[in-house]
Amino acid sequence: MPSTVVIASILTAFPLAASAAAPEWLEPTRSSLDIGLALFSLLFFLRIPLTWYPQMDLNQFPQNIVAWPTEPFCKLVRLAVPPLFGVDISPIVLYGVLSFIREIFLGQQGVLTMIANK
């Protein structure tokens, strides 16, 4: 009998986690993660047509805006997935990975979305 009194007093002293407000770090984290993933997804999406023209110099002005930030990541993926039939698919792989990560954290059933809707 005393154990039920202790449990009841603990439950009334501390509100349930479901009724608690979202943590203060959640919204800045969601917005910065959303912007960062969207920006890199856009860069990898724009990098895909650059792989169609391998003779193009990626160090010249318009191309370097897309090529320089994405090249370190593409180089890592190229080590695991070499170009297929002469076509570099690393930007496609990275775009898919970023889309998956964005869905896991920020989608309708994403982790951060579910924490915010708690």
C-alpha positions in Angstrom: 0.0 0.0 0.0 2.7 2.6 0.8 4.3 2.0 -2.6 1.1 3.2 -4.4 1.2 6.4 -2.3 4.8 7.0 -3.2 4.1 6.4 -6.9 1.1 8.7 -6.8 3.0 11.5 -5.1 5.8 11.2 -7.7 3.4 11.4 -10.6 1.7 14.5 -9.2 5.0 16.2 -8.3 6.4 15.7 -11.8 4.2 16.4 -14.9 4.1 13.7 -17.5 6.6 14.1 -20.4 3.7 14.1 -22.9 2.2 17.3 -21.4 5.6 19.1 -21.2 6.4 21.8 -23.7 9.0 21.2 -26.4 12.6 21.9 -25.2 14.0 25.3 -26.0 16.8 23.9 -28.2 14.4 22.1 -30.5 13.2 25.0 -32.8 16.7 26.5 -33.5 18.0 23.0 -34.1 15.2 22.1 -36.5 15.5 25.3 -38.5 19.3 25.2 -38.8 19.2 21.5 -39.7 16.5 22.2 -42.3 18.4 25.1 -43.9 21.7 23.2 -43.9 20.2 20.0 -45.4 18.2 22.0 -48.0 21.3 24.0 -49.0 23.5 20.9 -49.4 20.7 19.1 -51.2 20.4 21.9 -53.6 24.2 22.0 -54.2 24.3 18.2 -54.9 21.2 18.5 -57.1 23.1 21.2 -59.1 26.2 19.1 -59.1 24.4 16.3 -61.0 24.4 18.1 -64.4 28.1 19.0 -63.9 28.9 15.3 -64.0 27.4 15.0 -67.5 30.3 17.2 -68.8 33.5 15.8 -67.5 35.6 18.1 -69.7 34.2 21.1 -67.9 36.7 23.0 -65.7 35.2 23.0 -62.2 37.6 25.7 -61.0 36.0 28.4 -63.1 33.5 30.9 -61.7 30.0 29.5 -62.1 30.9 25.9 -61.6 33.2 26.4 -58.6 30.3 27.7 -56.5 28.8 24.2 -56.7 31.9 22.1 -57.1 34.1 23.3 -54.2 31.7 22.6 -51.3 30.6 19.3 -52.7 33.9 17.8 -53.9 35.2 16.5 -50.6 31.9 14.5 -50.1 31.9 13.3 -53.7 35.5 12.1 -53.4 34.6 10.0 -50.3 31.6 8.4 -52.1 33.8 7.8 -55.2 36.1 5.6 -53.1 33.1 3.3 -52.2 31.2 3.6 -55.5 33.4 4.1 -58.6 31.9 5.8 -61.7 29.6 3.4 -63.6 30.2 3.3 -67.3 32.1 6.6 -67.2 29.3 8.4 -65.3 30.0 9.8 -61.8 27.0 8.9 -59.6 28.4 10.2 -56.4 26.2 13.4 -56.4 23.1 11.3 -56.9 24.0 9.0 -54.0 24.7 12.0 -51.8 21.5 13.7 -52.8 19.6 10.5 -51.9 21.4 10.2 -48.5 20.6 13.8 -47.7 17.0 13.4 -48.6 16.8 10.3 -46.4 18.4 12.1 -43.5 16.1 15.1 -43.9 13.1 12.8 -43.9 14.3 10.9 -40.8 14.7 14.1 -38.7 12.3 16.6 -40.3 9.6 14.7 -42.1 6.1 14.2 -41.0 7.1 11.2 -38.9 10.6 12.6 -38.2 12.3 12.5 -34.9 12.4 16.2 -34.3 8.9 16.7 -35.6 7.5 14.1 -33.2 9.4 15.7 -30.3 7.9 19.1 -31.3 4.4 17.7 -31.5 4.6 15.9 -28.2 
